[in-house]
Amino acid sequence: MIMKRIIIIVAIIAIATTKITFAQSKTDAAFNQVLLAYYDVKNALSTDKKDAAIEKVKVLTAKVNDVPNKDLTTAQQKVWMEQSSIIKSKAAQLAGSNDIKTQRKSFEGISYAMIKTVKTIKFNNATVYIQHCPMAKASWLNEKENIENPYYGSMMFDCGDISETIKSK
């Protein structure tokens, strides 16, 4: 009889922790989709593709809207609500412009919001590099170590350096 109770209790605990882990991994997966969409925008700008940047930033906005934030801590939720609002606002500015300089300025706001999000929520399933261009006085996230400058594109494609490395969680 005692053994049955122990087995039932262990089963309940296992189910409860699995549900919490699954919910968190679902949230992390959604955040990683946001990060991948962000990289697509960065890659479009770093290769001077302003039309692609417009299309990619629309995908980024959709991915931001898809993040289930109820599984975040209160502090994480606060940060995400603030930063996602900035990302969506700057994404709308970027999408509404055909001028690549204006797009890049909007991307700077998206980048700082993404940097704060990654550093605070720590969801990344791959190493993220925070890179900085001293000429633009701006930073961005990159999925690889090689510099791919979204603020100057082909004019100074590899201008910048890695200012921080965020290991995968």
C-alpha positions as CSV (number, residue, x, y, z in Angstrom):
1,M,0.0,0.0,0.0
2,I,2.8,2.4,0.9
3,M,4.7,1.5,-2.3
4,K,1.6,2.3,-4.4
5,R,1.3,5.8,-2.7
6,I,5.0,6.5,-3.3
7,I,4.7,5.5,-7.0
8,I,1.6,7.7,-7.4
9,I,3.4,10.7,-5.7
10,V,6.5,10.2,-7.9
11,A,4.2,10.0,-11.0
12,I,2.4,13.2,-10.0
13,I,5.7,15.0,-9.5
14,A,7.1,13.7,-12.8
15,I,4.0,14.9,-14.7
16,A,4.0,18.3,-13.0
17,T,7.7,19.0,-13.7
18,T,7.4,17.7,-17.3
19,K,4.5,20.1,-17.9
20,I,6.6,23.1,-16.5
21,T,9.6,22.1,-18.6
22,F,7.5,21.7,-21.7
23,A,5.9,25.1,-21.2
24,Q,9.3,26.7,-20.7
25,S,10.8,24.9,-23.7
26,K,7.8,26.0,-25.8
27,T,8.4,29.6,-24.8
28,D,12.2,29.2,-25.4
29,A,11.4,27.8,-28.9
30,A,9.2,30.8,-29.7
31,F,11.9,33.2,-28.5
32,N,14.5,31.3,-30.7
33,Q,12.1,31.8,-33.7
34,V,12.2,35.5,-32.9
35,L,16.0,35.4,-32.9
36,L,16.1,33.6,-36.2
37,A,13.7,36.1,-37.8
38,Y,15.9,38.9,-36.4
39,Y,19.0,37.3,-38.0
40,D,17.1,37.3,-41.3
41,V,16.5,41.1,-41.1
42,K,20.2,41.6,-40.1
43,N,21.4,39.5,-43.0
44,A,19.2,41.4,-45.5
45,L,20.5,44.8,-44.3
46,S,24.1,43.6,-44.2
47,T,23.9,42.6,-47.8
48,D,22.1,45.9,-48.8
49,K,18.8,44.1,-49.6
50,K,16.2,46.7,-48.5
51,D,13.2,45.0,-50.1
52,A,14.1,41.7,-48.4
53,A,14.5,43.6,-45.1
54,I,10.9,44.8,-45.4
55,E,9.6,41.3,-45.9
56,K,11.8,39.8,-43.2
57,V,10.8,42.4,-40.6
58,K,7.2,41.5,-41.2
59,V,8.0,37.9,-40.3
60,L,9.9,39.2,-37.2
61,T,6.8,41.0,-36.1
62,A,4.7,37.9,-36.5
63,K,7.2,35.8,-34.5
64,V,7.2,38.5,-31.7
65,N,3.4,38.3,-31.5
66,D,3.6,34.5,-31.3
67,V,5.7,34.4,-28.1
68,P,3.7,32.8,-25.2
69,N,4.8,35.0,-22.3
70,K,2.7,33.6,-19.5
71,D,5.4,31.1,-18.6
72,L,7.9,33.8,-17.9
73,T,8.7,35.1,-14.5
74,T,7.2,38.5,-13.5
75,A,10.5,40.2,-14.1
76,Q,11.0,38.5,-17.5
77,Q,7.4,39.4,-18.5
78,K,8.0,43.0,-17.7
79,V,11.2,43.1,-19.8
80,W,9.5,41.2,-22.7
81,M,6.5,43.5,-22.7
82,E,8.7,46.6,-22.9
83,Q,11.2,45.2,-25.4
84,S,8.6,43.5,-27.7
85,S,6.8,46.9,-27.9
86,I,10.0,48.6,-29.0
87,I,10.7,45.8,-31.5
88,K,7.2,46.0,-33.1
89,S,7.4,49.8,-33.2
90,K,10.8,49.9,-34.9
91,A,9.8,47.0,-37.2
92,A,6.8,49.0,-38.4
93,Q,9.2,52.0,-39.1
94,L,11.6,49.7,-41.0
95,A,8.8,48.1,-43.0
96,G,7.4,51.5,-43.9
97,S,10.6,52.8,-45.4
98,N,12.3,52.2,-48.8
99,D,15.3,54.1,-47.7
100,I,18.0,51.7,-46.4
101,K,19.6,54.4,-44.1
102,T,16.2,54.8,-42.4
103,Q,15.7,51.0,-42.2
104,R,19.1,50.7,-40.6
105,K,18.3,53.3,-38.0
106,S,15.1,51.5,-37.2
107,F,17.1,48.2,-37.0
108,E,19.3,49.8,-34.4
109,G,16.3,50.1,-32.1
110,I,15.3,46.5,-32.8
111,S,18.8,45.4,-32.0
112,Y,19.1,47.0,-28.7
113,A,15.7,45.6,-27.7
114,M,16.8,42.1,-28.8
115,I,20.1,42.4,-27.0
116,K,18.3,43.3,-23.7
117,T,15.8,40.4,-24.3
118,V,18.5,37.8,-24.9
119,K,20.6,39.0,-21.9
120,T,17.6,39.1,-19.5
121,I,15.6,36.1,-20.5
122,K,18.5,33.8,-21.5
123,F,16.6,31.6,-24.0
124,N,19.1,31.2,-26.8
125,N,19.7,27.6,-27.9
126,A,22.9,28.6,-29.8
127,T,25.7,31.0,-29.0
128,V,24.9,34.6,-29.8
129,Y,27.5,37.2,-30.6
130,I,26.9,40.9,-29.7
131,Q,28.8,42.8,-32.3
132,H,29.6,46.5,-32.4
133,C,30.4,49.0,-35.2
134,P,32.4,51.9,-33.9
135,M,31.6,53.9,-37.0
136,A,27.8,53.5,-36.6
137,K,28.2,53.6,-32.8
138,A,25.7,50.7,-32.7
139,S,25.5,47.1,-31.8
140,W,23.7,44.0,-33.1
141,L,23.3,40.3,-32.6
142,N,24.9,37.8,-34.9
143,E,24.6,34.0,-35.1
144,K,28.2,33.7,-36.1
145,E,31.6,35.2,-35.1
146,N,32.3,36.7,-38.5
147,I,31.3,40.4,-38.6
148,E,28.4,41.1,-41.0
149,N,27.7,44.8,-40.5
150,P,24.0,45.6,-41.0
151,Y,24.6,49.4,-40.5
152,Y,27.0,49.8,-43.5
153,G,26.4,46.7,-45.5
154,S,28.8,46.3,-48.5
155,M,30.5,49.6,-47.8
156,M,32.0,48.2,-44.6
157,F,30.7,44.6,-44.4
158,D,33.3,43.4,-41.9
159,C,33.7,46.5,-39.8
160,G,33.2,45.9,-36.2
161,D,34.1,43.6,-33.4
162,I,32.6,41.1,-31.0
163,S,31.8,43.0,-27.7
164,E,30.2,40.0,-25.9
165,T,29.5,36.3,-26.4
166,I,26.3,34.8,-24.9
167,K,26.6,31.0,-24.7
168,S,23.6,28.9,-25.3
169,K,21.5,28.1,-22.3
